[in-house]
Structures are given as structure tokens and as C-alpha cells.
Amino acid sequence: MSPSSNGDSPHSSTATMTAAASASVVGRFPLPNRDFTIEVPSPQLLAQVQINGGGVNSLKSPTSLKSARTPSFSREGILGSAQKARNLSQSSENRPESNGMQKAPSDEGINPLKRRNTDAGVDYPRRRATIACEVCRSRKSRCDGTKPKCKLCTELGAECIYREPGIKLDAGDKLILERLNRIENLLQMNMVGHSNGIGMSHDSPNMSNGTALSGDNLMGIGSNAANFVSIIPSGGLGTWSATATNNISTMPKVHTNAALHLLQWPMIRDLVSRPYDPQILLQLEMAREPLHSLAKTPCVDLSNTNAYIEAYFDRVNIWYACVNPYTWRSHYRIALSNGFREGPESCIVLLVLALGQASSRGSISRIVPHEDPPGLQYFTAAWSLLPGMMTSNSVLAAQCHLLAAAYLFYLVRPLEAWNLLCTTSTKLQLLLMAPSRVPADQRELIERIYWNSLLFESDLLAELDLPHSGVVAFEENVGLPCGFEGDEQEAVGRDELWYFLAEIALRRLLNRVSQLIYSKDSMASTTSLEPVVAELDFQLTQWYESLPLPLQFPFTRTMLPDPVQTVLRLRFFACRTIIYRPYILAVLDNEQAVLDPSVREACTKCLEASIRQLEHITAHHAGHMPYLWQGALSIVSQTLLVMGATMSPSLSSILWSLVPHRDTIDQIINDVVMEIERYAVLSPSLSLSAEIIKEAEVRRRTYLSG
């Protein structure tokens, strides 16, 4: 029996499956088609208000002719719910208990996101007594009920009007009152945002615009190219700023969310012998030796290509979803006719072989040092074709650069990958500036290349101070992937899309966290942060609840057999940690801050999420193909956080309450130190990270021993 069927998952009653099925369940889940129903998101955090009372429908019936084989889910679900507006003036105490993670042994304690059933209706404002006049009602004052004029209206010289007795507010009246209350609070938060430099938009979309659109309408591409609308940044290519786009779902240009920023925190800075410039990781990667094997004459063994192609579509395309399984045979035939020596098809095939062979060997961190990494021979051959792709501005040329960047991420070479992503970004911006430049049969492909580029770039910008490419300026103009079309008899694998869409939504939420909490203009005090943190955590909860059932991971403390669920669960806890991390800083800076119950609760949520991310350190291997470098730095930051917490009397008491034994924390930290040491040979930035946490652990134990 899989963990998801033991009652620990929110949907355990409907998601029962065997462990074997769980490991491959995503592969069985059909992909959405071009016409699945979605809700257009607002780029602003607070602009969208749902009219149906806050329900989240993660799965809807498709409307296309392919509905018999292709179910779909709504953008309101997996993507839209992460941006759904909430009343930010509502205190964290008024949030559902589902956002807490402490109430054991009840079901809510096992699953932190289990919510009470709210289908019974909307929680409308309480009616006041009907004897009050309209003026007293509007002023929320006690009315004495005197007729024809009450005392207050007499003093104000106002017209005193009483509502007819017996008339009750109907559902429409209550909705109007609730919506007006939300609008008032949104305006208040907007003013707070401007005073803190957040720059929320004045031109929010109409609150009733959550209409159903097809995938084509999402892109702005109808049956003819005249319907395609593209936005060119006012300053040209690469000229983007968060203020200009009013989009808080993008990474800020200046932020303090990177792992090494924690070395400047109280207590944690005492764990290292010298200060570290947060730019040191970038400097180390810039000084890195290039791949010498790329200068060799490529020699390719094509005797086992079928196995590597199958491995790619089984284990790699799930992360990137950027190779069409329906057109693969055509690409392969063209590459074969060219002897794999020219053309974008040859380059794509060689890169797929490289990634497929890489996936067959597990984590690169377990490969013998100084041994050529798997797939390198195919990557070297593809690298020799990239100069020709560099000067081409086709969609396939952009795909070649994206796949090459994916392999460089596998090799843990983030800066080289960034260079290729910049080229990909330039090609994308050029193609998206005019409709005629994107062939109709490649529009789905360019969407996927675009979102991959945006995800990769956001991950890099979270840790390295790199120039922004400008591709984000087209975000509101590019539709979501909806599913490749083609003859299923020609397909060499499934078109896996669910994880990719879930990752887009989560990455946008992570970017909002960086914008609202860690940017240079973000709010400083825990009091001002409270409604923002509550809102972001609510959006994370909505993201989880909107996942299709095969992707919804259980909240058990055991490792999961399904790699996709494993990666999503780790990403979930990483996001939750950084949402609540400022409260740990507040307590490290002033121990008295923990006396505030809301601060203590936030610290508990942060530390629990950190422990959940670190307690099974080898679980991170599931995401080493796309996320080893990013994941390693996330591990380092959470470990530094836990180390600092053990040195604080109040935070250490919280930590001990989260684990069965005090020695558990020491064991978790020791496992992390050993794991990151294995990564040290892969990258100079990870080598330094390994040195930092190793030294930090020695100094922490010395500190605690007196």
C-alpha cells in the first residue's frame, strides 16, 4: 500500500493505489489538450477575487472532441488558485487551522493542509438588527430606533431611513457586501504596498473576468494570425523591470533570499570564521575551468540509441516536457539522413540521447570522480552543431539551446547553462514579437520552451546575481502548454505535462515570496509581514489542493516511491520555509520576540518545514536531473537555519518538540554535511558550500558544549 492510501493524504479515500502503481502513476495520467478550461491569471498578487465562494476545482471536463481520452484541469485550480485573492487584512488567527502543522494526533495534524468542509456556504458578515437606520448601519453605530429620526441623524442633520421590517439580506446582498469589504481591504493593502515600494497595479482586471478560455485564446492565437497579440517591451529586447511590468510573480532584481545571505544573520554568522560575500558563488563559477572534452573530436556510439530514447521519455521529459513524442520519429529520420552531422533535428536527437543516457545512471553525485559523466559523448557531438544553431532564429534552434542547458544543469554547470539560456531568451523574444514568425505547428512547442527558460532563469536568479534576460516581459502574452497533437501510433512515449504545469505555478509563487518578503523594498517588521505571510501560505495550500490526485503527495514522514511526488513535496516544504523564515531572523535578533504567540507559531511552521526537507536527505536524488545545484543550495540554507535555531534557547525548544529525540537534529545535520561533501567535486560553488556547513557544524557543537 502506498503512503497516499493510508489516510495521511488529504484525498486518501479516493487516491488508493499500490506502491508499484504509485511509482508510475503520473505516466498513467492523461495530459490536458489544447482546449482545457482555464482561468486567466492576474500578474498581481491581489487583483483576482473569486466569485464562487473560494471553492477550488482542480479537475474539469474538457470541451473538445478529444475529451473521451483527455481529461483536463482548470487554471483556476493548479495555476490560478495560487494567485487567488484573499482578504489580506484577515489575521492569521482567522485562517483555517489547516495551515497549521501541529494538531496531532488528529487528521489535521497528520495533513497540515486538510481543510474543513466549506461547501455549506460562504461565511457572510453577521447581520445587524434591522431596527437600525441606514446611517447608523453605515457608521456601525448603535441606533436608538427613534422615529421619524434617531438621535444620531438628528445631530447630523441627516435623512433617517429605516429598512422595512422583515426584509432579510439574500445571498446576492451578502455577496455584494462581502465583495465591497474585500475591495476596501484590497485598496488598503494597495496603499500599503505603494508605501513600501511593492508597486501593485492600479488597473486590476474586472473581478468577474474568470471566464473559461481555450488554450488558443490563452496565447492570443486564434485560427488566423491576426488574433495574435504580442507585447514588445518599450525599451526593446532585454529591457525589463518589475516596476514596468507590475508583475510580482517574477524574481526581483535585488533580493536577500539566496542561501549565503543567512551567513549575515545573528548567531549564524558566528558559525563561520570569516565573512562571505554573497557574490562569492558567482565569482567561483565564473573562474571555473571549461569542459575540456568539448574540444575533442566527437565520437558517438549509436548502438544503444533505442534504450536511451526510451529512458528519456520515461524519466526526463517529465521534468521539461519540451520534446514532442509524436514528431520524434520524423526528427530522428531527418537526423539519420544527415548522419547526425547537421541541422537542428540532429542536434535535438543527440541531446535527447545524452539526457536519456544520463538518466539511466541515477544521481551524478554517485558517479566515480574523474569518470566521464554518462551522455557526454552525445553532448559533445551536439555541441559541435550548436554554432550553426547560434545564428539561426528558429523555434528548433531555441529548443536545441534549451536541451543543451538542461544537460549542463545535470553536469552542475549553472553559469554555462545560463549562457545558453540567454541565447534561448533572445531567440524567444525575437520570435514572440510578431505572430508570423511562429509556425502554427510549433506554437505549442515555443510555449514549452518559453516556460522552461523562465523556470531555469528564476532558479538561477534566486541564488546568483545575474542580469535578467528580459524574457519575462512576454509572460502575460504566452499561453500555458495544453498538450502536443499528433498521431498516437507514431508516439514514442507519453506527453507528460502535469508536473510541468505544477512547477510553473509553484515557481511563480516562489517569485512572489521573493518580491514581497525578500526584495529591497519589502516590509521589515513582523507585524507588517503577518497578512502577507498568511496570504502566501494560503496560496501554497491552494497550490497543493489543486494538484491532480496522482501528483498530490501524502504528508507522511516516510520516503515516497514516486519521484515526481517526492520532488513536489520537497519543493513544497522549501517554499513554506522561506515564507516563514523572517520570523526566525526576528527571534535570533531578539529572543523576546518569541513571546508573541503569532511569532512562535510562524517559527514552528518554518522549522518544521525545514526538518521535513532535510530528514530524508537521499530523497533529493529524485530531482537531481533538473535540480541538483538549486536543491543543494536550498539544503544548505535550511541546514544553516536549523543550526542557528539550535543555538537559540527559545527556537531550540521548538525544534525539540518537532523530533522524537534530541539526537535526531544532530543526526540530520550530520547526514546533510556528508551528502553535500559528495557534491563538492561537481562544482566550485558547491565545494565552498560543503566547506561552510562543515565548519559551521564544528563550531556549533563547540558552542553548545560550552
Secondary structure, DSSP 8 states (H G I E B T S, - for coil): --GGGTT-STTTTT----HHHHHTHHHHS----TT--B----SSSSS---SSSS-----B---SGGGGT--B--IIIIIGGGG----TTS-GGGS-GGG-S--TTSHHHHSTT-----TT---------TTSBHHHHHHT------SSS-HHHHHHT----B--TT----HHHHHHHHHHHHHHHHHHHHHHHHHTT----S----TT----B-HHHHHT--SSGGG------TT-TT---HHHHT-TTS--SSBS-SGGGGGGSTTGGGGSSS---TTHHHHHHHT----GGGGS------TTHHHHHHHIIIIIHHHH--S-TTTHHHHHHHHHHTTTSSSHHHHHHHHHHHHHHHHTT--GGGS-TTS--TTHHHHHHHHTTHHHHHT--SHHHHHHHHHHHHHHHHTT-HHHHHHHHHHHHHHHHHHHTSGGGS-GGGHHHHHHHHHHHHHHHHHHHTTS-----SGGGGGGGS-------S-GGG-SS----HHHHHHHHHHHHHHHHIIIIIBTTS--SHHHHHHHHHHHHHHHHHHHHTS-GGG-----SS--S-HHHHHHHHHHHHHHHHHHHHHHHHHHH-GGGGGSHHHHHHHHHHHHHHHHHHSSGGGGGGGHHHHHHHHHHHHHHHHHHHHHHHTSHHHHHHHHHHSSSTHHHHHHHHHHHHHHHHHGGG-HHHHHHHHHHHHHHHHHHHHHT-
